[in-house]
Amino acid sequence: MVIKSIAETSYSGMFKIAPEEGSAFYVRKEYLPEDLFERLGVGEAFDDEEVDSLLDAGLTCAVELKAVGYLARAEQSRFGLTRKLIEKKYDKKYVEAALSYLEERGYLSDARYATAWLNTRKINHYEGRSRLAAELAARGIAREVATAALNEFFTENDEDEICRKAYEKMSKSKSGEKLMAAMLRLGFTQKQIRNL
């Protein structure tokens, strides 16, 4: 492969490469062996092994751009974003490389996702700490990240007040042991429920 043109894009550190034959693609220094990036230039020729490295970098950039599209719409967890990208038939090794890059740069953050998810969840749901922790775990959030997000969430939101609202809502359709079981499933402790 011989490079016909190379130009930096509006994405900082990403370059568009147009070979003399074939389609143009994007690369980023971080996705290439160091010596290969230094050789990128118009008229430069590359052997098959180097072309494979360039194409791997190009596929990783394609995944990165798709991931950035998802992140532009809403916070994402690494687990959820990985799942979405693999469902789009991107190779796992490119997904891992792109998401690691985005995490290193602070564009992807499980902690930010957990905080955003909790604040959105509270709009239509009244749930206690254990239920929210289980929901975050199901979304691939590590226990220590979830615990920190929950601690912050419950400093800003009174868990006893949330329990009271859940109880008022549930008591319209349930009573006695069924009400207690429903409240426990919502993640409230027996002590919180009995204190109502």
C-alpha positions, -999 to 999 in steps of 0.1 A, spaced: 0 0 0 12 35 -8 -3 66 8 -18 91 -16 -28 117 11 -29 121 48 -46 149 68 -55 155 104 -93 155 110 -114 177 133 -110 149 159 -78 157 177 -50 133 169 -70 114 143 -58 113 107 -75 104 74 -54 83 52 -62 78 15 -42 50 -2 -34 51 -39 -58 21 -42 -88 14 -20 -109 33 4 -98 61 27 -97 53 65 -88 69 98 -59 62 122 -48 74 155 -12 73 168 -24 54 199 -37 25 178 -4 20 158 30 7 166 51 38 174 76 34 146 48 29 120 31 62 129 63 81 125 66 68 89 32 79 78 36 103 49 25 109 12 42 84 -11 53 61 18 49 24 10 41 -3 35 45 -41 35 16 -65 42 23 -67 80 24 -29 82 -8 -27 62 -25 -51 86 -15 -28 115 -28 3 96 -61 -15 89 -64 -26 125 -60 10 136 -86 20 110 -111 -4 123 -104 7 159 -110 43 148 -143 32 132 -154 17 165 -142 48 184 -163 71 162 -194 49 166 -189 49 204 -185 87 205 -219 88 187 -235 69 215 -218 90 241 -229 122 225 -265 111 231 -262 99 267 -237 86 293 -229 50 288 -213 22 309 -184 4 294 -203 -29 297 -234 -15 279 -214 3 252 -193 -29 246 -226 -49 242 -240 -23 218 -209 -22 196 -206 -60 195 -242 -62 185 -233 -39 156 -208 -67 146 -176 -48 156 -147 -71 166 -142 -73 203 -105 -65 201 -112 -32 183 -140 -24 208 -117 -30 238 -90 -8 223 -113 21 214 -131 20 247 -99 19 267 -87 50 247 -121 68 255 -118 59 292 -82 72 294 -94 105 279 -124 107 303 -150 105 276 -163 72 290 -168 68 327 -187 42 347 -188 65 377 -205 93 356 -229 68 341 -239 54 375 -246 89 388 -266 98 357 -285 65 358 -295 70 394 -307 105 389 -328 95 359 -341 64 377 -354 84 406 -378 103 384 -402 73 379 -391 48 405 -389 46 443 -362 21 452 -339 15 481 -301 11 482 -300 -27 477 -323 -27 446 -304 2 430 -270 -15 437 -284 -47 420 -296 -27 390 -262 -10 387 -244 -44 389 -267 -57 362 -254 -28 340 -218 -39 346 -209 -13 372 -182 -24 396 -193 -27 433 -169 1 445 -181 24 417 -217 17 425 -212 21 462 -196 55 457 -224 66 434 -251 54 458 -234 71 487 -234 104 468 -270 98 456 -283 92 491 -266 123 505 -287 143 481 -318 122 483 -334 111 516 -338 73 515 -365 73 542 -385 98 521 -381 76 490 -392 46 511 -423 65 523 -433 74 487 -428 38 476 -450 27 506 -478 51 497 -477 40 461 -476 2 469 -502 4 497 -529 14 471 -528 -21 457 -512 -43 484 -514 -47 522 -500 -69 549 -473 -94 540 -477 -87 503 -470 -51 508 -439 -59 530 -426 -84 503 -431 -58 476 -412 -32 496 -384 -56 503 -381 -63 466 -378 -26 460 -346 -27 481 -358 -12 514 -349 -27 547 -374 -41 572 -363 -14 596 -370 14 571 -405 -1 563 -414 -6 600 -404 30 608 -431 44 584 
